[in-house]
Amino acid sequence: MTPVKQLYIIRIVLGIIAAALSAVVAFLMGTAGGISTFVDSLTVALMVYLLTYYILKAAYKNKIEKQSKILSTAIGMYFFTWITFFILFYTTIRALA
């Protein structure tokens, strides 16, 4: 498996993890929806993306030629996965509470 394909898979899994964290944070913040819930959750997703970027950059330093490609690879897939699973997790948490 090529390093780029590995990055895609890692970003998808990280998107799901970030969605779960975002849903829990949004629920614990206590707001019942609205733009502040989305902004708080988006902030968590961005923090997860940026923190894991530095980890992935160190891990794939010699495997990918352009270091900027590590930042941009699968960014769309990450956020589409995040928003899909965030809606799923947040709705489930709100329904069970």
Backbone torsions as a table, in degrees:
resi	resn	phi	psi	omega
1	MET	NA	134.3	-177.8
2	THR	-75.8	157.4	178.8
3	PRO	-60.0	-33.2	179.5
4	VAL	-67.4	-41.5	177.1
5	LYS	-65.0	-37.1	176.6
6	GLN	-62.7	-40.9	177.9
7	LEU	-62.7	-40.2	177.5
8	TYR	-59.5	-47.9	-179.0
9	ILE	-64.7	-42.9	179.0
10	ILE	-62.2	-42.7	179.7
11	ARG	-64.9	-37.0	178.1
12	ILE	-64.8	-45.9	179.1
13	VAL	-64.0	-41.6	177.9
14	LEU	-65.1	-32.9	175.9
15	GLY	-63.7	-39.1	178.5
16	ILE	-68.7	-42.1	178.3
17	ILE	-64.4	-43.3	178.7
18	ALA	-64.1	-35.6	177.9
19	ALA	-64.7	-42.0	178.4
20	ALA	-64.1	-45.1	177.8
21	LEU	-62.1	-42.5	-180.0
22	SER	-63.7	-40.4	-179.9
23	ALA	-65.4	-41.1	178.4
24	VAL	-66.1	-44.0	179.0
25	VAL	-62.9	-44.0	178.9
26	ALA	-62.0	-39.6	179.2
27	PHE	-69.0	-41.6	-178.8
28	LEU	-71.6	-23.8	177.7
29	MET	-68.9	-22.4	171.4
30	GLY	87.1	-0.7	177.7
31	THR	-80.4	142.4	-175.2
32	ALA	-94.8	42.0	179.2
33	GLY	110.9	-175.5	178.8
34	GLY	99.9	-176.2	-174.4
35	ILE	-70.8	-31.6	-178.8
36	SER	-67.3	-34.4	176.0
37	THR	-63.1	-44.2	179.8
38	PHE	-66.5	-42.5	-179.2
39	VAL	-65.6	-42.5	176.8
40	ASP	-60.9	-42.6	-179.2
41	SER	-69.5	-39.5	177.4
42	LEU	-64.4	-36.1	177.1
43	THR	-63.1	-41.9	177.3
44	VAL	-62.9	-43.2	179.8
45	ALA	-63.2	-41.8	178.0
46	LEU	-65.5	-39.4	178.1
47	MET	-63.9	-42.9	178.5
48	VAL	-62.3	-43.7	-179.3
49	TYR	-62.2	-46.2	-177.5
50	LEU	-70.1	-39.0	178.1
51	LEU	-65.2	-42.9	180.0
52	THR	-73.5	-21.7	175.5
53	TYR	-60.0	-45.7	-179.0
54	TYR	-67.0	-35.2	176.5
55	ILE	-67.4	-45.3	179.5
56	LEU	-68.1	-33.5	178.5
57	LYS	-62.6	-41.0	177.9
58	ALA	-69.7	-37.4	-177.7
59	ALA	-72.8	-34.1	-176.5
60	TYR	-107.8	22.5	-175.9
61	LYS	-56.8	-45.3	-176.9
62	ASN	-96.6	-4.3	-175.7
63	LYS	-94.8	-25.5	-179.6
64	ILE	-119.7	130.5	-173.3
65	GLU	-64.6	-55.7	-178.0
66	LYS	-90.7	118.5	-178.9
67	GLN	-66.1	-28.1	178.5
68	SER	-67.5	-22.3	178.3
69	LYS	-67.4	-28.0	178.0
70	ILE	-65.1	-37.3	180.0
71	LEU	-70.3	-41.0	-172.5
72	SER	-91.4	-16.1	-178.3
73	THR	-67.5	123.8	175.1
74	ALA	66.2	23.6	178.9
75	ILE	-66.1	-38.7	177.7
76	GLY	-66.1	-42.4	178.9
77	MET	-62.6	-39.6	179.2
78	TYR	-59.6	-51.0	-174.9
79	PHE	-74.5	-31.9	173.7
80	PHE	-66.7	-40.7	176.2
81	THR	-64.6	-43.7	-178.8
82	TRP	-60.3	-50.1	-175.6
83	ILE	-65.9	-37.6	178.7
84	THR	-63.7	-50.2	-177.7
85	PHE	-75.3	-28.0	175.3
86	PHE	-62.4	-47.0	178.9
87	ILE	-60.7	-43.2	179.3
88	LEU	-62.8	-50.8	-177.6
89	PHE	-67.2	-43.1	-178.2
90	TYR	-65.1	-41.4	178.5
91	THR	-64.2	-40.7	179.8
92	THR	-66.1	-43.4	178.9
93	ILE	-63.5	-44.3	179.6
94	ARG	-64.6	-35.1	-179.5
95	ALA	-71.9	-33.5	-178.5
96	LEU	-82.1	-17.8	-176.4
97	ALA	-84.0	NA	NA
